[in-house]
Structures are given as structure tokens and as C-alpha cells.
């Protein structure tokens, strides 16, 4: 049952979370702008295009800021109650630490569910649109060339795709070549576009150019209108591995893609790590909130500067564990599931140790 005390704690907690979320997101946004301003100038982007870029970047920044805001907000909330002697008064009424922190934990759990939904429904889509802008204006200076997708369709046939739009399921600049035993091209299809037909499970070409050779001599050349081709193993879910990052896929798209990759016998470690991270990261809000509560109570100091320092230490430890876990998972040293959750599990174990030693 929610009491007036719970509502009082909840109100203070939520207000701090919102303030910190706006502040941290603004700081990250400003830092990103300073880093990107030279790229914007080199790309001759106008103010409208830059504004559109950052409108699509904000969801990702908010996602980064949520766990930080929950961590700092939790520590500051507890320390404020200590400083105002409210914690002492509450304890004198026979209310234990667990009951006191229940409303913060429940709120953090709700934030975790909301964070998961936000990541899958908004952040993944905005990342996809944002990366299209980055490719259009070549904002990624370390990736100045568009990567081609090259895949064998058989022993003597291959396909090259220059680009692919997963939202529209349209591939562009396609070349399909067939060679003989002498490694000579005997047939080639070129097309500007091909679109996936979900019903027929094949690719539709509005227009394609077909050329054939014999002993390196051109034999025929013709234009074919409205044709469909079924390409072995080449479908939208398979193509996204080359043209879309895991951050641009939601949980269910990535899960289906991993299933297809496994069927083809490919190594899916890095994709599975990304999949499990999509659940572990949002629920870090609850884990970090519990750790922050225990740490703040065990600190036995109402100094706000200590609280901020403690919050930053918790955040740094957590993100270091995330990086370590991801690397171990991708390399196959530990399972992808554990690698994604190792940060949360480690924080939980530290919390239990700290609670038993300094509070229990």
C-alpha cells in the first residue's frame, strides 16, 4: 500500500531524475556538437539538416543518460533524507531500510520497462534514420567508402549490392555475375533497384539489363521489364548484417536475424551479445538503483559532494564491466547471455556484500 511517505519520497526522486536526465542529455549533446562541428562544416550541412540530425540523436542520448540519472538521483535522494534527519526520523518509527527504499525500487523497475520499450520502439528507428544522414553526408570520417555486400549464390554465381534500405526493403545498384571454369564472365545482370516481395518471398526487378558472353565475346544484351528472381539465402533479414548496425534493429528483428545466421552456420556471438544487451541494459536502472541505495545508506555521510563522487564511481564501474563483458562474449570466452548480464550480476553481488557488511 502506497503511503504519504512513499508519495513524498517518490515525488522527490522523480523530480531529481527528470532534472538530471535533461542536464546529462544536454551535456552529452553539447559535447557531441563540439566534436561534430568540423564534420558539419566539411559536409556543407545547413542549420535545418543539423537540427534534423540532432532530433534523431536525442533519443540515443536520452537512453545513455537514463541509467546515469537513476544512479545519481537515487544517491542524492538518500543523502538528502540523511542530511535533513528524515532518515533518522523514519527509522525511529520502526520503518526499515527495505520498506523505505521500496518505492524507489518499484519506480526504477517501471523505468526499466519503459527504457526497454523506448529502446526498441524509438531509439532503434531514430538510429537507423540518423545513420542514413551520416552516410549521406559522410559524417563518419573513419568510414569514407560505402561497403559493398558480396555473396556467393552458388559455385559459379555471385551477387554485389551497393546499398540496402531495410525499412523499404529495397536494394540498390545490384550486379549478379556468373562465371565459367576459366573464371570468365558468361552472364551478368545489372539493375538499379530490386524490392522484396513478402508474399512470393522473392525479389522484384522493375528493370534489369542481361548480358551474356562466349569466350569473352559479347553474345547478347537485352532489357527485361518486371521480372522476379529468387536468390538463395538472400532476404531482408540476411542483408541487414551488412547495411544496418545492431543498434538500428529492435529486439525482435535482431532475434530473427540471429536465427537465420545460425541456420547458415555463421558465428553469432557478437549478435547474441547485442541481443541480450538490449534487455540487460534497460534493467540496469533497477540494479544501479538498489546498489545506490545501499551505498548511500552505508556511506553514513550527508555531504552531497561525496554523493556525486560515489554516483560517478558506480557509473564508471558499471560501464567498465559492460565493456569487459561484451569483449569476453564476442570472443567466445564466456556465453553471450552471461557477457551481457555480467555487469548487472557483478553489481548485485557487490550490493549483497556491502549490505551484509555495513547495514545488516
N, C-alpha and C positions, 0 to 999 in steps of 0.2 A: 504494500500500500504506500503510495507517494504522500509524504507529509509536507508540511510547510518548510521544514528544514531541507528536505530534498529539493523542493522548488527553489529555495534560496541558493543552495549550492549549485543547482543546475543553471539558474539564471546567470550567476557569476561566471560559471565555466563556459557557457555558450558565448557570452559576450566577449570573453577573452579569446576564445577560438576564432570567432569572426574577425576580431581586430588583428590577431596575429596572422590569419590567413590572408587578409588584404595586404598587410605590411610585408610579409615574407614574399608573397607573389609579386608585389611591386618592386621589391629589391632585386629579385631574380630577373624580372622583366627589364629593369634598368640596366643591370649587369649584361644581359644578353644584347640589349640595344647597343651598348658601348662596344661590345665585341663584334657586332654585325654591321655597324655603320659604314665601315670601309667597303664591305661587300655590297651594301645597298647602293653606294655611290658608284662603284665599278659596274654594277648591273644597270645603272641609269633608271632605277625604280622611282616612281613619283610617290607623293605622300599617300595617295589613295591605295596604291599597291602595298606600301609598307604597313599601312593601317590594317589592311586585309590580312597580311601575313601575321601580324601580332594578334588579331582577333582569333585566328586559328591556333596561335601558340599559347594563348592564355589558358585553355583547358589543361594542357600538359603541365604548365607551371603550377596551376592550382593543385593538380594531382601530386606533384612533388611537394608542395607546401603543406598538404593536409596532415601527414604524419608529424612533421615538424611542429605545426601549430598545436596539435593534440598533446605532444610531449611537453612543450614549453607551457602551454595553457594549464595542463594538469599540475605541473610543479609549482607554478605561480599561484594557482588556486589553493593548494595545500599550504604553501608557505604564508600566504595572506591570512588564512584562518589561524595559523600558528602565531603570526605577528599580532593579530588583533585579539589574541587569547580566546578565540572562538573554539579552537580545537580542545583546549583545556576545559572549557565550559560544557562542550558536547560530551566529552569523556566523563565529566562529573555526573552527567545524567544517566550514566550506565550504557551509553551507546558506544559500541566497539568500532574499531577501525574498519572492519569489513563492512558493517552496516553503513558507516559514514561514507565510504567510498563507492557503495553500490550504485548510486545514481550516476556517478562519473563513468563507471564501468559499463553500465547499460547504455549510456549516451555514446560512449566510444564504440560499443558494438553496433549501434544503429548507424554511426558514422562509417564504420567498416562496410556494412551492407550497401550504404549509399555510395561509398567510394568505389566499390566493385561495379555497381550499376553505371556510375559516372565514367569509369574507365572503359567499359565495354560499349556503351551507347554513344558517348560523346567524344572522349579522348581519342579512341582508335580512328574514328571518322575524321576528326579535325587533323590528326597527324597525317592521314592519307592526303588530305587536301593541301596541307602545309608543305608536304614533301613534293607535291606537284609543282608548287610555286618555286621551291628551292631548285628543282630540276630545270624549270623553265628559265630561271634567271641565273643558273649556275652558282648558287649561293654556297654550295659545298665545294670549297676550293680544293679539297683533297680528292674529289671525285669529279674531274673535269670532263670525263668521257662517259657517254652512255654505254652501259654494259649490254652486250648482245646476249640473247638467250640462244644457245646452240644445243640441239638434242638429236640423237640418232633415232630414226624412225624404223630402222631395220638394218640389215647388214650393209646395204649399199645406198641407203637413203637417209638424208638429214634435213633438219629444218632450222632456219635462223629467224628470230623475231626481234626486232629492234626495240619495241615498247609494248606495254600491255596495260590496259585500264580495267582493273578488276570490278569497279562499280558498274561500268557499262558492259563489261565482258567483251571488249573489243581489242584485238591485237593489230598492230600497225607495222608496215614495212616487212612483209613476210617473203622469205625465199625458201623454196623446197627443191633440193637437188638430189639427183640420182646418178650414181657413177657406175662404171663397169669395173672389171677385174684389173684393168690397166690404170685405174684411178682417173679415167677420163669422164667428163660430164656427158651423159647421154640424154638427160631430160632435166628441165628446170622450169619451175613455176614461180612467178613473181606477182605479188599483189600488194596493194596499198593497205587494205583492211580485210579482216575476217572477224566475224561475230559469232559467238557461241549460241547454238540453238539448244535450249534447255529440254525441249520436248523430244527432238530427234537425237540429242546427245552427239552432235557433230558441229563442224564449223561451216558457216555460210560465207561465200565469197560473192560480192556483187559483180566483181570484175577481176579476172586474172589473165596473165599472159603465160602461155605454154609454148616452150621451145624445145626442140629435140635435135640431137646431133648424132652423126655416124662418123667415127674416125676423125673426130674434131671438126667435122664439116657440118654446118647448119643445114638441117634437112627440112624442117617446117617451123612455122611460127604463126600462132593464131591467138585471138582474144576470145575468152569464154565468159559468158554472162550468167549470173545467177546459178552458181554451182555450189555443191556441198561436198565436203571431204571429212571422213572420219580418221583422225590422226591418233594412232596408238599411244595411249598413256598421256596424251597432251590434252588437258582440260583446264578450266579456270583455276581449280584448286591447286593443280600442279604448277601452273605458271607463276603463282604469287610468290613462290620461293625465290624467284629471280628478280621480280619487279616490285615487290611490296615487302616492307620490313615487318617483323613480328609485332612491332608497336602499332602498325596500321591495321592489324587484324583483331577482331574481338575474340573472346574465349572460345566460342563455338566454331568460328571459322578456322582458328588455329588448330583446334582439336580434330576437325575433319581433315585438315591438311596433313597432320601427323599420321592419321590413319592411312592415307594414300601413300605417304612416303614409306611407311612400314611395309605396306604391301609390295612396294617395289624393291624392298631390301636395303633401303638407304639408312644411314646413321641419323637418328632423330634426336640425339642428346640435347643439342642446343635449342631445338624447337620445344622439346618437352620441358626443359628448364624454363623457357619463356612462358609456356602454358601454365605451369604450376606457380610461377611468379605472379601471374595475373590474379591468383587467389591469395597467395601468401602476403603480397604487398599491401592490399587494402586492409587485411586483418591485422596488419602491424599496428594499426591505430589502437586496437584493444590491448595488444601485448605491451606496447610502449606506455599506454595509459596506466596499466597495472604496475609496471616497473617504476614509472614516475611517481606514483602514489607511495609505494613502499620506500623508494629512495628519498623522497621529500620528507616523509614522516621520520625515517631513520636519520636524516641529516641533523635534526634537533637544532636547527638554526633558522631564524626568520629573515636572515639577510637576503634580499632579493637578488643581489649580485651573485651570491652563492647559487641561488636557484637557477639563474640564467646559465651560469657556468656548468652546473650539473646537467641541465637540459641539453646543452651543446655537446657535452661529453657523451650522454646517452645516444644522441643522434649520430655522432661520429662513430661510436662503437657499432651501432646497428648497421650503418651503411658499409663499414669495413667488412662486417660479417656477410652482408649481401654479396659484395664483390668476391670475397673468398669462396662463398658457396657456389656462385654462378660458375666461376672458373673450374672448380672441382667437378661440378656437374657436367659441364661441356666436355671436359677431358675424360669423363667416364670413371673418375676415381671414386665418386660416390653416386648414388642414384639421383636422377633428376628431381624426383619428389623431395628427397631429403635436402638436396642442394638448395632448392627454392625455399624450404622451410627452416633451414639451419639457423638463420638469423633469429627467427621467432622462437625456435626451440631453445636456443642459447640464452636469449633474454629471459625466457620463462624459468630456466634452471637457475640463472643468476638471481632472479627475483625471489625464488623459493629459498635459496641460500641466505640472501640478505634478510628476508623476513624472519626466518628462524633464528638468525644470529643477533639481530638488532631490535626486533619488535616483539616476537612471540614470547 
